[in-house]
Amino acid sequence: MLLAQHREDQMETVLLQLFRGSGIQGLAAMPVCAKFGRGLMLRPLLDVAKEDIQRYANQHALHWIEDPSNQSCDFDRNYLRNQVVPLLKQRWPSLDKTVARSARHCGDAAQLLNDRAGRELEAIIDPLDRSLSISAWSQFDQRQGNWLLRQWLQMFGLNPPSQAILKAIVEQLIHAKDTANPQIFTQGSYIRKYRQKLFCIPSGYFCKELDVRHWDQCDVALEMMNGYKLTRIESSVGINKRLWDTQVVTVGNRSGGEQIKLPGRAGHHCLKKLYQEAVIPPWDRDLRPLVYLNGRLAAVAGLWVAEWAWSQKQGDCYRLLWQP
């Protein structure tokens, strides 16, 4: 009995080393339950042998769909399944159960790391724009820093980056001078730096409106070309509702030279100066929508309302949200 357990432990060690060295991330850490979109992905049969599943299906006349790509050994995962695993099972017949046990162990470890990542990320990420604070990140050592960068990028739906991408982020962005304006493109997103912060921006965000858009009074929201949405909500402060409801509302991008007088501040101010004061990233300034009432600048989406259009009265105002 002890000898059999010892052989199983040896096999588990060999398998973990094999999977870790295969370059296939997550192969030995496939969870039984994982988040998938707004729901969950369940794999209740991970610890059941393939032969047992096929036997049950045949006995009950069940039909299944076989993915033809499963037979292609061009993929590392299939090569292990089709070529390597059969050889291992000749020596260790209980391979399936051992792999399942190893997967559970790795899954538990991965969950602990994810839980810790959530706590660490809270301390270094701005919840409003999900930017990463470089000064806070710099408090961690190299391995922890790379791990946090991976977790941060995964927040945007990106796959874990390669070591080369991580190295480029550190050398070309984090260690770059503040006057530099470098960027790294990976997996359909740009990673950029501004004022000691890292930003991850989908490439579609840079789609600029070609023409001035009319905002119909009946529409609560306006879809923008870059995937963002302008939404009008009732508020106790913001744009005067009477003005909004009785004038023509249009939306356009900044062209340069625009000025606005803010409530409680003397004189008119150039948007360029206001953007700098508010530490708005350069790429955001030309894409953030400007809202006009009868052709007069009334608001900068998500930031300011002109004094002439401003109101502060419960239920008599509109506030503009600008969100993905």
N, C-alpha and C positions, 0 to 999 in steps of 0.2 A: 504493500500500500504506500509506504513512504517512498519507495523507489519510483513508483508510478507518478506520485506527486512531484518528485524531484525532476523527472523527465518533462512533465508538463511545465514546470517553472522554467526549465532550461529552454523549452520550445517558445514560451512567451517572450523570453529575453531575446532569442534569435529573431523572432518575428518583428518585435519592436525595432530592433536594429536594422532589419531589412527594410521595413516601411519608412523609417526615418531617413535611411540612406537612399531611398528610391526617388526622392524629389517630389513625391506625391503628397501634398499637404492635406492633412485631414483624413487620409485613408484609414488609419488605425484609430481615428477619433470621431467616427461617424456617430452622432447622437441618436438615441431612440426617439427623442422629441426635440424639435428645433423650430424657431420662428420662421415663418414663410409668408412674406407680405403681411397681410392683416390677420392671418391665421397661423396654424401650426402644421408642420410636416411630421407625420408619425411613421416610424419604421418598426412596427411591433414584431417583425419576424427576423430581426438581425441575428438572433442567437439560434435560429432554426436552420438546419442544414438544407442546402439546395435540393439534395436528393429527396429529403422528407417532404419538402413543399411540392415537388413534382409528383411524388407518389400520391400525395393527398389529392392533388388536382386531377390526376388520371383516374383515381378511384371514384371521384365524384363528377367525372365528365366535365370538368371546368376547362375553359379555353382562355388562353392568355396571349398577349402580344409580345413577341420577342424582338427586341431592337436589333436589326442586322449589324449595327456597328459593334455590338458586343463581341462579335467574332473577329474583329480586326485587331491584330496585335500591334498596330501602329501606335496605339495609345498605351502608355505605361501601365495604366490600371488594368487594361485587358490582358496585357502581356503577363502580368503577375497572376491574374485569375486563370488564364488559359494554359500558360506554360510552366510557371514556377509553382503555383499552389498544388497542382496534381502531383508533382514530385515530392513536395513537402508532406502531402497526405499519405504517401507510401511509407514514410518513416513515422509520422505522427497522425494516426487515423482520427484522433479527436481534434484535429486542426480547427474545425469550424467553431467549436465551443471555446477553444482557447483564444482565437481571434476575437470572438464576441466579447470575452472577458477583458481582453486587452483594450478593445474599443471602449468598453464602459469605463475602464480605469483612465484612459486618455481623455474621454469625454468629461469625466468628473474633474480632471485636472484642468481641462480647457475652460470649464464653467467657473472654476475658482479664479482662473486668470481673468476671465471676462468680468467677473464681479469686481475684482480688484481694479481692472482697467476703468470700469465705470466710475469708481471713486476717485481715481487719479485724474481722469479726464475732466471731471467736474472742477478740479482745482486749476486747470490750465486752459480751459476753453470758455470763450465768451458765449453764453446761451443765446444771445440775440443774433449774431451772424455766424456762430460756430467757428470762429477764427481761433487759432492756437497761439497762445502767448509764448513767445520765444524765451523771454526771461524766466518764466516759470518752468518751461521745458528744460532749460539749461541746468536746473538743479538736479537732474537725474544723470546717472552714468550712461555710457554709450549704449549698452544693451537695453537698459530700461527706456532710454530715449527712442531707440529704433522701434521697440515694442509699442510705445505710445503713439508714434507716427503711424504705424500700421493700424492701430485701433482707430485713430482719428480719421484716416482715409476710408476705413470701412464704414464709418458713420455716413458717408456720402454714397454708399453703394458700390464702392470700388473694391476689387479683389486685393488681397494682401500684396503689396508692391514687392518687386524684386530687390535684392541687395543693392544692385546698381542704381535703382531709382532712389532708394533711401540715401545712398551715399551722395547722389547728386543733390537731393533736397538739403542735406546738411552742408555740403561744400558750396553749392551755387546759390542757395537761398539763405539759409540760417546764418552762415558766416559771411554773407555778402555785405558790402557797405550799404548804409541806409540810402545813399544817393543812387545806388544801382537800381535797375528795374528788371531783374531777371525773371524768367518764368520757365516752368517745366510742364510739358504736356504729356499726360499719361491717361490711358483708358477713357478718352473723351472728355477729360477735365484739365483745366489749367491750375497749377499750384503757383501762387504768387505771394510776394512779401510786401508788406507796407507797415511802417511805424512799429517794427518789432513784433509783427503778427504774421502768421501764415494763413492764407485763404485758399480754399479749394472751390473752384468755380467751374460749373459745367460749361462746355464750349457754346452750347445753345444760348447761354445768357448774353452773349455778345451780339446777338441778332438785334440790330437797331431798327426802330420804326422808320419806315420810308416816308410816310406822310403824316400830317396832323390827323388824329382820330377824333371823330365825333362821339361823345358819350351821351347816349339817349337817356332821357330823364327816367324812363321806365326800368332801366337796367341798374341793378344794384352793383354789379361787378363788370369789369372790362378786362378781357383777356389780351395780354400783350404778346408780341411775336416771340419774345425770348422765354416764354413759359411762365412768366410772372403774371400776377393778377392784381389789378387795382380794385379794391372793395370799399364801398361807401357804407359806413355804419352810423347809426344815431349816437350822439355823444352830448356831453354837457359843455364841451369846448371844441372849437374847430371852425369850419366854414359855415357862415350864416345860411341856414336852410332856406330862408326866403329867397336869398340871392341865387342859390343853386337851382331852386325850382322854377325860377322865372327867367333865367338867362341861358344862353347857349353854352354848353360845356364842351370844351375840346381838350385834347391831350397831345403833347408833342415832346420831342427831345430838346435838350439844350443845344443852342447854336452858337452861343458865346455872347458875352456882354450883357446878359440879363441882370436886372437889379430888382430888389424887393425891399420894402419897408416892413420890418417886423414889429409886432405889438410891444410897446414898452421900450423900444430902442429909437434913438434919434437918428434921423437921416435914412437914406437908402443905402443898401449894401449890395455889392456885386456877389453873385452866387459863388464865384471862384473863391472869394475871401471867406464866405460862410462855410463852404465845403472844407476849406483848410482848417478853420476853427473847430469844426465838428469832427475832424479827422476822418473824413469820408475818403475811401480809396480812389485814386485817379480814374480807374476803369468804371467806377460806379457813377461818377459825376455826369458823364455824357449819356448814360443809359437810364438814369432815374427820371421818371416822367414829370413833366411840368404841366400843371392843370390851369386852364384859362377859363374865365367867365366873360363871355362877350369879347373875347380877344385880349383880355387883360389878365396878366399873371396873378393868379389867386393863391396857388400853393405849389410846393415842391413835395411830391408824394412821400409820405412817411416822415417828413422832417418839419417843414414850416408852412404857416399860413400868413398871407399878407395882411397887414393891419386893416386895410379897407374891407376885407372879406371876413375878418375875424369876429367871432361871437363867443360869448360865455354865458350860456343860459340853458338850464336843464331842458332837454328834449327839443332844442331849437337849433341844433348844430349837426354837422356831418364831420366825421373824422375819416381820413383816407388811410387804408392799410395797403401796403405794397409787399406782397409775399410770393414765394414760389408756389 
